[in-house]
């Protein structure tokens, strides 16, 4: 048996947007933690998330900050163990809100938080006594993983730890800066400072030493997010230009294309989500026309931050009518196209007429000359990965994309890109577009799943060779 633990150390959350980002306080942390939860859920190989050390910035008001943290963790598909450092902001309230359970048992392991007394030297005997006092002997566990919320002075022999089946992970103290970690102890870097990293720690029930992977949420090179939304979207959550600029700085985005749904600009919310427009016989009404306001918004965004690129996500109806006009085309530089609806909702690939309808609309978009990327290919068949995609038309779509120089988008927003289709695109020389499809701030530029996916399907080259949104 084995276990994989995600470790986040010292996030130092602050909800004060006016606070400058620093190692002591991280306004971006709440958004970065939310995207971390999303990424780990997509990976599906993490057994436990541990958040340790200084959870909040030193002067932070605990109640609202911990409430925001609890909301950020709500969608976690794995258990979470909180281990706040003694005496830090919100430490007591954290245990009241998240539970005082100091350990988790599974797969033959006990993962246990131990707020070791600071006045004691960290020795094996003292540690064993503290562990047993906190949670009792781990008789059923073959191996203990000990989480120390505060780095402790002391020397522990790796051989002695191994002999007692103990592995230790802790935060990095200021005294450790520039120094190698103590032997036998996994030291986790601060999440609150760039590159906003966390650690995946994997352990087997054998005598093997733990293996670790440090993963940064800051992107390895400047990339552009070429699929994002705004307050004009009927499905918008909390998109905000000022915060988007701040997050672009944090995660190394060189640009963001604002690509609002064209159908949201000309139809009412009821008309759009009710598919009343989709048969093709509903003309846009003036009272629902928000095109001019959207064009003004795009101009305002570019004036505020030149990294914002005016764009559009073009809808198409059953008749092949593309929902766009001359004014919107002139106001936008980067456009993507998507089949969001079919006559039947989420049809199986063998549903009579479903694939033919999809292909007719997809071909219309790709050959229109209006789009640079096909958004979330085949998602209309497979929402959140549930459902089967029509593999028999993969080659036809790849051929059309290549012929018309349209990129294939990798998109994880309620979507799981198909590895076979994407590999065919790469082999054919079809460019890849990375799109977060952000409707919430935490999603902006959240490309860890995208890059991990490309490596998983065998791409090991330079990102610049395949992406249309990489810096030259």
DOTIBA-562715 format. One record per residue (C-alpha): residue number from 1; residue in three letters; y negated, x negated, z negated. Coordinates in nm, 3 decimals, decimal comma. Each point is the difference from the previous one (the first is absolute). Example, Ala and Ser with C-alpha at 12.3 -4.5 7.8 and 13.67 -1.06 7.14 Angstrom:
ATOM num residu      yy      xx      zz
ATOM   1    ALA   0,450  -1,230  -0,780
ATOM   2    SER  -0,344  -0,137   0,066
END
This chain:
ATOM num residu      yy      xx      zz
ATOM   1    UNK   0,000   0,000   0,000
ATOM   2    UNK  -0,360  -0,105   0,050
ATOM   3    UNK  -0,351   0,118  -0,076
ATOM   4    UNK  -0,338  -0,040   0,167
ATOM   5    UNK  -0,315   0,035  -0,209
ATOM   6    UNK  -0,356   0,020   0,129
ATOM   7    UNK  -0,239  -0,169  -0,243
ATOM   8    UNK  -0,375   0,066  -0,008
ATOM   9    UNK  -0,195  -0,216  -0,242
ATOM  10    UNK  -0,353   0,056  -0,135
ATOM  11    UNK  -0,133   0,262   0,243
ATOM  12    UNK  -0,315   0,034  -0,217
ATOM  13    UNK  -0,096   0,339   0,140
ATOM  14    UNK  -0,358   0,119  -0,010
ATOM  15    UNK  -0,133   0,328   0,136
ATOM  16    UNK  -0,353  -0,139   0,006
ATOM  17    UNK  -0,071  -0,030   0,372
ATOM  18    UNK  -0,312  -0,203  -0,075
ATOM  19    UNK   0,207  -0,270  -0,165
ATOM  20    UNK   0,041  -0,306   0,223
ATOM  21    UNK   0,356  -0,101   0,074
ATOM  22    UNK   0,113  -0,281  -0,225
ATOM  23    UNK   0,306  -0,121  -0,183
ATOM  24    UNK  -0,123   0,185  -0,310
ATOM  25    UNK  -0,061   0,338   0,166
ATOM  26    UNK   0,138   0,143   0,323
ATOM  27    UNK  -0,152   0,324   0,136
ATOM  28    UNK   0,242  -0,012   0,294
ATOM  29    UNK   0,307  -0,019  -0,226
ATOM  30    UNK   0,064   0,374  -0,023
ATOM  31    UNK   0,013   0,031   0,380
ATOM  32    UNK   0,210  -0,315   0,036
ATOM  33    UNK   0,250   0,123  -0,259
ATOM  34    UNK   0,034   0,329   0,186
ATOM  35    UNK   0,080  -0,183   0,324
ATOM  36    UNK   0,242  -0,224  -0,189
ATOM  37    UNK   0,190   0,309  -0,117
ATOM  38    UNK   0,009   0,129   0,358
ATOM  39    UNK   0,127  -0,334   0,133
ATOM  40    UNK   0,275  -0,033  -0,259
ATOM  41    UNK   0,111   0,355   0,075
ATOM  42    UNK   0,028  -0,082   0,369
ATOM  43    UNK   0,202  -0,315  -0,076
ATOM  44    UNK   0,254   0,198  -0,207
ATOM  45    UNK   0,138  -0,316  -0,161
ATOM  46    UNK  -0,194  -0,012  -0,328
ATOM  47    UNK   0,165   0,125  -0,320
ATOM  48    UNK  -0,294  -0,024  -0,238
ATOM  49    UNK  -0,376  -0,060  -0,001
ATOM  50    UNK  -0,142  -0,184  -0,303
ATOM  51    UNK  -0,377  -0,012  -0,058
ATOM  52    UNK  -0,079  -0,257  -0,266
ATOM  53    UNK  -0,284  -0,171  -0,180
ATOM  54    UNK  -0,362   0,115   0,015
ATOM  55    UNK   0,024   0,338   0,168
ATOM  56    UNK  -0,372   0,074  -0,023
ATOM  57    UNK  -0,318  -0,204   0,026
ATOM  58    UNK  -0,118  -0,110  -0,348
ATOM  59    UNK  -0,278   0,257  -0,048
ATOM  60    UNK   0,161   0,285   0,194
ATOM  61    UNK   0,011   0,353  -0,144
ATOM  62    UNK   0,378   0,045  -0,042
ATOM  63    UNK   0,052   0,375   0,049
ATOM  64    UNK  -0,136   0,045   0,356
ATOM  65    UNK   0,135  -0,335   0,120
ATOM  66    UNK   0,352   0,065  -0,129
ATOM  67    UNK  -0,011   0,355   0,137
ATOM  68    UNK  -0,082  -0,146   0,343
ATOM  69    UNK   0,283  -0,251  -0,040
ATOM  70    UNK   0,244   0,276  -0,089
ATOM  71    UNK  -0,105   0,192   0,311
ATOM  72    UNK   0,047  -0,313   0,214
ATOM  73    UNK   0,356  -0,039  -0,133
ATOM  74    UNK   0,093   0,368   0,026
ATOM  75    UNK   0,170  -0,034   0,338
ATOM  76    UNK   0,212  -0,297  -0,100
ATOM  77    UNK   0,361   0,056   0,104
ATOM  78    UNK   0,119  -0,253  -0,263
ATOM  79    UNK  -0,049  -0,032  -0,376
ATOM  80    UNK  -0,307  -0,177  -0,138
ATOM  81    UNK  -0,013  -0,209  -0,318
ATOM  82    UNK  -0,343  -0,058  -0,151
ATOM  83    UNK  -0,050  -0,311  -0,213
ATOM  84    UNK  -0,366  -0,029  -0,107
ATOM  85    UNK  -0,104  -0,314  -0,184
ATOM  86    UNK  -0,068   0,048  -0,369
ATOM  87    UNK  -0,367   0,058  -0,084
ATOM  88    UNK  -0,117   0,048   0,359
ATOM  89    UNK  -0,201   0,298   0,125
ATOM  90    UNK   0,206   0,317   0,002
ATOM  91    UNK   0,320  -0,161  -0,130
ATOM  92    UNK   0,068   0,260  -0,270
ATOM  93    UNK  -0,103   0,297   0,213
ATOM  94    UNK   0,218  -0,130   0,285
ATOM  95    UNK   0,311   0,025  -0,216
ATOM  96    UNK  -0,097   0,353  -0,105
ATOM  97    UNK  -0,059   0,112   0,359
ATOM  98    UNK   0,291  -0,178   0,170
ATOM  99    UNK   0,250  -0,004  -0,286
ATOM 100    UNK   0,090  -0,259  -0,260
ATOM 101    UNK   0,338  -0,083   0,147
ATOM 102    UNK   0,018  -0,379  -0,002
ATOM 103    UNK   0,306  -0,044   0,220
ATOM 104    UNK   0,203   0,138   0,288
ATOM 105    UNK   0,376  -0,038   0,041
ATOM 106    UNK   0,168   0,017   0,339
ATOM 107    UNK   0,238  -0,193   0,225
ATOM 108    UNK   0,121  -0,200  -0,300
ATOM 109    UNK  -0,349  -0,131  -0,078
ATOM 110    UNK  -0,247   0,072  -0,275
ATOM 111    UNK  -0,361  -0,047   0,106
ATOM 112    UNK  -0,201  -0,019  -0,320
ATOM 113    UNK  -0,368  -0,042  -0,076
ATOM 114    UNK  -0,056  -0,216  -0,306
ATOM 115    UNK  -0,352  -0,042  -0,135
ATOM 116    UNK   0,092  -0,320  -0,178
ATOM 117    UNK  -0,209  -0,068  -0,313
ATOM 118    UNK  -0,274  -0,248   0,098
ATOM 119    UNK   0,024  -0,187  -0,330
ATOM 120    UNK   0,362  -0,099   0,066
ATOM 121    UNK   0,131  -0,280   0,216
ATOM 122    UNK   0,208   0,119   0,292
ATOM 123    UNK   0,349  -0,118  -0,087
ATOM 124    UNK   0,331   0,151   0,095
ATOM 125    UNK   0,067   0,112  -0,357
ATOM 126    UNK  -0,343   0,157  -0,047
ATOM 127    UNK   0,026   0,171   0,338
ATOM 128    UNK   0,345   0,141  -0,074
ATOM 129    UNK  -0,122   0,137  -0,333
ATOM 130    UNK  -0,305   0,161   0,159
ATOM 131    UNK   0,210   0,158   0,273
ATOM 132    UNK   0,249   0,146  -0,246
ATOM 133    UNK  -0,282   0,129  -0,221
ATOM 134    UNK  -0,162   0,178   0,295
ATOM 135    UNK   0,305   0,164   0,154
ATOM 136    UNK   0,318  -0,107  -0,174
ATOM 137    UNK   0,273  -0,231   0,134
ATOM 138    UNK   0,074   0,041   0,370
ATOM 139    UNK   0,376   0,009  -0,054
ATOM 140    UNK   0,080   0,183   0,323
ATOM 141    UNK  -0,229  -0,211   0,217
ATOM 142    UNK   0,141  -0,307   0,169
ATOM 143    UNK  -0,345  -0,149   0,046
ATOM 144    UNK  -0,345   0,053  -0,150
ATOM 145    UNK  -0,322  -0,024   0,196
ATOM 146    UNK  -0,277  -0,055  -0,252
ATOM 147    UNK  -0,357   0,094   0,090
ATOM 148    UNK  -0,266  -0,179  -0,205
ATOM 149    UNK  -0,336   0,176   0,047
ATOM 150    UNK  -0,178  -0,307  -0,140
ATOM 151    UNK   0,089  -0,358   0,088
ATOM 152    UNK   0,126  -0,181  -0,311
ATOM 153    UNK  -0,004  -0,368  -0,095
ATOM 154    UNK   0,341  -0,149  -0,048
ATOM 155    UNK   0,282  -0,168   0,184
ATOM 156    UNK   0,322   0,174   0,090
ATOM 157    UNK   0,289  -0,184   0,158
ATOM 158    UNK   0,108   0,154   0,332
ATOM 159    UNK   0,359  -0,083  -0,093
ATOM 160    UNK  -0,033   0,181  -0,333
ATOM 161    UNK  -0,154   0,304   0,168
ATOM 162    UNK   0,280   0,003   0,255
ATOM 163    UNK   0,262  -0,034  -0,272
ATOM 164    UNK  -0,143   0,306  -0,174
ATOM 165    UNK  -0,038   0,192   0,327
ATOM 166    UNK  -0,377   0,027  -0,038
ATOM 167    UNK  -0,262  -0,020   0,275
ATOM 168    UNK  -0,370   0,005  -0,091
ATOM 169    UNK  -0,305   0,112   0,198
ATOM 170    UNK  -0,354  -0,025  -0,131
ATOM 171    UNK  -0,367   0,002   0,097
ATOM 172    UNK  -0,190  -0,311   0,097
ATOM 173    UNK  -0,229  -0,114  -0,280
ATOM 174    UNK  -0,328  -0,187   0,066
ATOM 175    UNK   0,164  -0,311  -0,145
ATOM 176    UNK   0,259   0,007   0,279
ATOM 177    UNK  -0,258  -0,021   0,281
ATOM 178    UNK   0,104  -0,276   0,237
ATOM 179    UNK   0,306  -0,078  -0,209
ATOM 180    UNK   0,364   0,054   0,097
ATOM 181    UNK   0,164   0,292  -0,182
ATOM 182    UNK   0,210  -0,075  -0,307
ATOM 183    UNK   0,362  -0,072   0,084
ATOM 184    UNK   0,217   0,308  -0,001
ATOM 185    UNK  -0,290   0,247  -0,010
ATOM 186    UNK  -0,128   0,204   0,296
ATOM 187    UNK  -0,380   0,003  -0,015
ATOM 188    UNK  -0,167   0,284   0,192
ATOM 189    UNK  -0,346  -0,056   0,147
ATOM 190    UNK  -0,291   0,234  -0,070
ATOM 191    UNK  -0,006   0,313   0,214
ATOM 192    UNK  -0,373   0,033  -0,067
ATOM 193    UNK  -0,099  -0,301   0,211
ATOM 194    UNK   0,034  -0,066   0,371
ATOM 195    UNK   0,251  -0,001   0,167
ATOM 196    UNK   0,106   0,288  -0,232
ATOM 197    UNK   0,360  -0,110  -0,028
ATOM 198    UNK   0,305   0,131  -0,180
ATOM 199    UNK   0,347  -0,145  -0,047
ATOM 200    UNK   0,342   0,132   0,097
ATOM 201    UNK   0,258  -0,144  -0,238
ATOM 202    UNK   0,366   0,039   0,096
ATOM 203    UNK   0,283  -0,076  -0,238
ATOM 204    UNK   0,377   0,012   0,029
ATOM 205    UNK   0,242   0,044  -0,288
ATOM 206    UNK   0,143  -0,344   0,076
ATOM 207    UNK  -0,133  -0,335  -0,123
ATOM 208    UNK  -0,234  -0,030   0,298
ATOM 209    UNK  -0,365  -0,064  -0,076
ATOM 210    UNK  -0,239   0,285   0,084
ATOM 211    UNK  -0,149   0,000   0,348
ATOM 212    UNK  -0,363   0,097   0,043
ATOM 213    UNK  -0,233   0,099   0,279
ATOM 214    UNK  -0,376   0,004  -0,044
ATOM 215    UNK  -0,162   0,262   0,223
ATOM 216    UNK  -0,375   0,025   0,058
ATOM 217    UNK  -0,169   0,329   0,081
ATOM 218    UNK  -0,273  -0,195   0,178
ATOM 219    UNK   0,101  -0,035   0,364
ATOM 220    UNK   0,107  -0,346   0,125
ATOM 221    UNK  -0,255   0,009   0,283
ATOM 222    UNK  -0,294   0,222   0,094
ATOM 223    UNK   0,129   0,321   0,158
ATOM 224    UNK  -0,157   0,321   0,124
ATOM 225    UNK   0,115   0,340  -0,119
ATOM 226    UNK  -0,012   0,205   0,318
ATOM 227    UNK   0,089   0,342  -0,140
ATOM 228    UNK  -0,204   0,140  -0,289
ATOM 229    UNK  -0,163   0,331  -0,085
ATOM 230    UNK  -0,315   0,131  -0,164
ATOM 231    UNK  -0,141   0,299  -0,188
ATOM 232    UNK   0,011   0,188   0,333
ATOM 233    UNK   0,380   0,021  -0,028
ATOM 234    UNK   0,132   0,323  -0,144
ATOM 235    UNK   0,263  -0,214  -0,173
ATOM 236    UNK  -0,247  -0,252  -0,145
ATOM 237    UNK   0,046  -0,111  -0,359
ATOM 238    UNK  -0,273  -0,241  -0,111
ATOM 239    UNK  -0,113  -0,207   0,300
ATOM 240    UNK  -0,340  -0,158  -0,066
ATOM 241    UNK  -0,184  -0,254   0,216
ATOM 242    UNK  -0,135  -0,211  -0,287
ATOM 243    UNK   0,344  -0,033  -0,159
ATOM 244    UNK   0,160  -0,066   0,337
ATOM 245    UNK  -0,234  -0,296   0,050
ATOM 246    UNK   0,092  -0,130  -0,343
ATOM 247    UNK   0,371   0,033   0,065
ATOM 248    UNK  -0,035  -0,169   0,339
ATOM 249    UNK  -0,140  -0,301  -0,184
ATOM 250    UNK   0,279   0,009  -0,257
ATOM 251    UNK   0,300   0,026   0,233
ATOM 252    UNK  -0,130  -0,211   0,291
ATOM 253    UNK  -0,071   0,270   0,257
ATOM 254    UNK  -0,228  -0,122   0,276
ATOM 255    UNK  -0,059   0,350   0,129
ATOM 256    UNK   0,084   0,367  -0,031
ATOM 257    UNK   0,010   0,258   0,277
ATOM 258    UNK  -0,100   0,346  -0,118
ATOM 259    UNK   0,225   0,224   0,210
ATOM 260    UNK  -0,053   0,361  -0,099
ATOM 261    UNK   0,223   0,278   0,133
ATOM 262    UNK  -0,179   0,142   0,303
ATOM 263    UNK   0,141   0,344  -0,077
ATOM 264    UNK  -0,160  -0,005  -0,346
ATOM 265    UNK  -0,341  -0,032   0,164
ATOM 266    UNK   0,022   0,312   0,217
ATOM 267    UNK   0,240   0,242  -0,172
ATOM 268    UNK  -0,010   0,153  -0,347
ATOM 269    UNK   0,246  -0,114  -0,265
ATOM 270    UNK   0,194   0,326   0,034
ATOM 271    UNK   0,009  -0,028   0,378
ATOM 272    UNK   0,115  -0,361  -0,008
ATOM 273    UNK   0,272   0,012  -0,265
ATOM 274    UNK   0,110   0,345   0,114
ATOM 275    UNK   0,056  -0,144   0,351
ATOM 276    UNK  -0,212   0,283   0,142
ATOM 277    UNK  -0,153  -0,249   0,243
ATOM 278    UNK   0,329  -0,156   0,108
ATOM 279    UNK   0,110   0,259   0,264
ATOM 280    UNK  -0,315  -0,096   0,193
ATOM 281    UNK  -0,178   0,335   0,023
ATOM 282    UNK  -0,243  -0,049  -0,292
ATOM 283    UNK  -0,337  -0,136   0,106
ATOM 284    UNK  -0,201  -0,204  -0,254
ATOM 285    UNK  -0,267   0,217  -0,163
ATOM 286    UNK  -0,351  -0,123  -0,070
ATOM 287    UNK   0,016   0,090  -0,370
ATOM 288    UNK   0,285  -0,250  -0,046
ATOM 289    UNK  -0,156  -0,275   0,213
ATOM 290    UNK  -0,057  -0,312  -0,212
ATOM 291    UNK  -0,008  -0,251   0,284
ATOM 292    UNK  -0,370  -0,084  -0,028
ATOM 293    UNK   0,030  -0,051  -0,376
ATOM 294    UNK   0,299  -0,230   0,054
ATOM 295    UNK  -0,187  -0,206   0,259
ATOM 296    UNK  -0,289  -0,038  -0,245
ATOM 297    UNK   0,246  -0,104  -0,271
ATOM 298    UNK   0,152  -0,269   0,224
ATOM 299    UNK  -0,345  -0,139   0,075
ATOM 300    UNK  -0,085   0,000  -0,371
ATOM 301    UNK   0,326  -0,179  -0,086
ATOM 302    UNK  -0,058  -0,276   0,257
ATOM 303    UNK  -0,356  -0,045  -0,125
ATOM 304    UNK   0,122  -0,027  -0,357
ATOM 305    UNK   0,277  -0,249   0,083
ATOM 306    UNK   0,062  -0,142   0,347
ATOM 307    UNK   0,371  -0,021  -0,074
ATOM 308    UNK   0,027   0,377   0,045
ATOM 309    UNK   0,104   0,078   0,356
ATOM 310    UNK  -0,066   0,348   0,144
ATOM 311    UNK   0,325   0,162   0,104
ATOM 312    UNK   0,198   0,318   0,046
ATOM 313    UNK   0,355   0,132  -0,039
ATOM 314    UNK   0,041   0,225   0,301
ATOM 315    UNK   0,198   0,322  -0,031
ATOM 316    UNK   0,180   0,173   0,287
ATOM 317    UNK   0,119   0,359   0,036
ATOM 318    UNK   0,307   0,157   0,157
ATOM 319    UNK  -0,163   0,028   0,343
ATOM 320    UNK  -0,088  -0,369   0,006
ATOM 321    UNK  -0,368   0,064  -0,075
ATOM 322    UNK  -0,144  -0,309  -0,168
ATOM 323    UNK  -0,238   0,104  -0,278
ATOM 324    UNK  -0,297  -0,223   0,079
ATOM 325    UNK  -0,322   0,016   0,197
ATOM 326    UNK  -0,242  -0,239   0,167
ATOM 327    UNK  -0,227  -0,031  -0,305
ATOM 328    UNK   0,286  -0,099  -0,231
ATOM 329    UNK   0,134  -0,248   0,254
ATOM 330    UNK  -0,340  -0,164   0,033
ATOM 331    UNK  -0,041  -0,021  -0,378
ATOM 332    UNK   0,337  -0,169  -0,067
ATOM 333    UNK   0,142  -0,340   0,091
ATOM 334    UNK   0,354   0,006  -0,137
ATOM 335    UNK   0,210   0,307   0,062
ATOM 336    UNK   0,356   0,084  -0,090
ATOM 337    UNK   0,205   0,297   0,115
ATOM 338    UNK   0,262   0,195  -0,188
ATOM 339    UNK   0,235   0,293   0,043
ATOM 340    UNK  -0,049   0,174  -0,335
ATOM 341    UNK   0,171   0,328   0,085
ATOM 342    UNK   0,277   0,144   0,212
ATOM 343    UNK   0,082   0,365   0,058
ATOM 344    UNK   0,277  -0,032  -0,259
ATOM 345    UNK  -0,074  -0,177  -0,330
ATOM 346    UNK   0,198  -0,322  -0,054
ATOM 347    UNK   0,265   0,074   0,261
ATOM 348    UNK   0,326  -0,186   0,030
ATOM 349    UNK   0,019  -0,225   0,308
ATOM 350    UNK   0,262   0,229   0,157
ATOM 351    UNK  -0,215   0,313  -0,039
ATOM 352    UNK  -0,032   0,144   0,351
ATOM 353    UNK  -0,336  -0,090   0,149
ATOM 354    UNK  -0,136  -0,191  -0,301
ATOM 355    UNK   0,036  -0,351   0,140
ATOM 356    UNK  -0,120   0,112   0,341
ATOM 357    UNK  -0,313   0,154  -0,157
ATOM 358    UNK  -0,062  -0,317  -0,200
ATOM 359    UNK   0,044  -0,226   0,302
ATOM 360    UNK  -0,230   0,209   0,217
ATOM 361    UNK  -0,281  -0,023  -0,255
ATOM 362    UNK   0,065  -0,366  -0,080
ATOM 363    UNK  -0,012  -0,089   0,369
ATOM 364    UNK  -0,324   0,193   0,037
ATOM 365    UNK  -0,160  -0,199  -0,282
ATOM 366    UNK   0,128  -0,341   0,109
ATOM 367    UNK  -0,096   0,045   0,365
ATOM 368    UNK  -0,341   0,156  -0,074
ATOM 369    UNK  -0,178  -0,334  -0,022
ATOM 370    UNK  -0,173   0,127  -0,315
ATOM 371    UNK   0,205  -0,165  -0,275
ATOM 372    UNK   0,080  -0,356  -0,102
ATOM 373    UNK   0,289   0,081  -0,235
ATOM 374    UNK   0,263   0,271  -0,048
ATOM 375    UNK  -0,020   0,109  -0,364
ATOM 376    UNK   0,315   0,036  -0,214
ATOM 377    UNK   0,243   0,038   0,295
ATOM 378    UNK   0,271   0,265  -0,062
ATOM 379    UNK  -0,130   0,100  -0,346
ATOM 380    UNK  -0,005   0,360   0,118
ATOM 381    UNK   0,382  -0,016  -0,014
ATOM 382    UNK   0,031  -0,186  -0,330
ATOM 383    UNK  -0,245   0,064  -0,285
ATOM 384    UNK   0,024  -0,257  -0,281
ATOM 385    UNK   0,315  -0,134   0,164
ATOM 386    UNK   0,189   0,330  -0,028
ATOM 387    UNK   0,128   0,106   0,339
ATOM 388    UNK   0,136  -0,166   0,310
ATOM 389    UNK  -0,206  -0,158   0,275
ATOM 390    UNK   0,092   0,047   0,367
ATOM 391    UNK   0,141  -0,343   0,079
ATOM 392    UNK   0,087   0,100   0,357
ATOM 393    UNK  -0,369  -0,012   0,101
ATOM 394    UNK  -0,090  -0,328  -0,170
ATOM 395    UNK   0,028  -0,201   0,322
ATOM 396    UNK  -0,217   0,246   0,194
ATOM 397    UNK  -0,278  -0,012  -0,259
ATOM 398    UNK   0,012  -0,381  -0,017
ATOM 399    UNK  -0,025  -0,021   0,378
ATOM 400    UNK  -0,304   0,232   0,006
ATOM 401    UNK  -0,174  -0,192  -0,278
ATOM 402    UNK   0,052  -0,330   0,181
ATOM 403    UNK  -0,107   0,136   0,338
ATOM 404    UNK  -0,325   0,147  -0,134
ATOM 405    UNK  -0,079  -0,277  -0,250
ATOM 406    UNK   0,013   0,234  -0,300
ATOM 407    UNK   0,111  -0,139  -0,337
ATOM 408    UNK   0,267   0,150  -0,225
ATOM 409    UNK  -0,126   0,068  -0,351
ATOM 410    UNK   0,189  -0,092  -0,314
ATOM 411    UNK  -0,090   0,261  -0,258
ATOM 412    UNK   0,152   0,082  -0,341
ATOM 413    UNK  -0,211   0,306  -0,082
ATOM 414    UNK   0,272   0,265  -0,050
ATOM 415    UNK   0,187  -0,201   0,261
ATOM 416    UNK   0,269  -0,263   0,036
ATOM 417    UNK  -0,032  -0,203   0,320
ATOM 418    UNK   0,318  -0,023   0,199
ATOM 419    UNK   0,138  -0,358   0,005
ATOM 420    UNK   0,182   0,044   0,331
ATOM 421    UNK  -0,304   0,143   0,178
ATOM 422    UNK  -0,232  -0,265  -0,144
ATOM 423    UNK   0,238  -0,281   0,094
ATOM 424    UNK   0,013   0,136   0,356
ATOM 425    UNK  -0,381  -0,003   0,007
ATOM 426    UNK  -0,011  -0,362  -0,113
ATOM 427    UNK   0,264  -0,106   0,252
ATOM 428    UNK  -0,194   0,173   0,279
ATOM 429    UNK  -0,329  -0,162  -0,097
ATOM 430    UNK  -0,161   0,323  -0,121
ATOM 431    UNK  -0,275  -0,083  -0,248
ATOM 432    UNK   0,017   0,129  -0,357
ATOM 433    UNK  -0,283   0,178  -0,180
ATOM 434    UNK  -0,005   0,008  -0,379
ATOM 435    UNK  -0,131   0,327  -0,138
ATOM 436    UNK  -0,009   0,112  -0,361
ATOM 437    UNK  -0,091   0,358   0,098
ATOM 438    UNK  -0,202  -0,010  -0,321
ATOM 439    UNK  -0,105   0,335  -0,142
ATOM 440    UNK  -0,034  -0,160  -0,346
ATOM 441    UNK  -0,177  -0,321  -0,095
ATOM 442    UNK   0,315  -0,161  -0,138
ATOM 443    UNK   0,156   0,015   0,348
ATOM 444    UNK  -0,274  -0,193   0,181
ATOM 445    UNK   0,146  -0,318   0,150
ATOM 446    UNK   0,322   0,042  -0,199
ATOM 447    UNK   0,202  -0,202   0,249
ATOM 448    UNK   0,268  -0,156  -0,221
ATOM 449    UNK   0,257   0,255   0,123
ATOM 450    UNK  -0,103  -0,061   0,361
ATOM 451    UNK   0,033  -0,379  -0,016
ATOM 452    UNK   0,321   0,021  -0,203
ATOM 453    UNK   0,144   0,242   0,257
ATOM 454    UNK  -0,080  -0,234   0,290
ATOM 455    UNK   0,170  -0,291  -0,176
ATOM 456    UNK   0,299   0,220  -0,083
ATOM 457    UNK   0,056   0,087   0,368
ATOM 458    UNK   0,001  -0,367   0,090
ATOM 459    UNK  -0,354  -0,091   0,098
ATOM 460    UNK  -0,072  -0,346  -0,141
ATOM 461    UNK  -0,291  -0,112   0,218
ATOM 462    UNK  -0,377  -0,005  -0,034
ATOM 463    UNK  -0,150   0,344  -0,071
ATOM 464    UNK  -0,278  -0,073   0,248
ATOM 465    UNK   0,250  -0,005   0,285
ATOM 466    UNK   0,101   0,364  -0,041
ATOM 467    UNK  -0,285   0,184  -0,172
ATOM 468    UNK  -0,299   0,153   0,170
ATOM 469    UNK  -0,181   0,006  -0,333
ATOM 470    UNK   0,025  -0,366  -0,105
ATOM 471    UNK  -0,295  -0,234   0,004
ATOM 472    UNK   0,005  -0,237   0,302
END
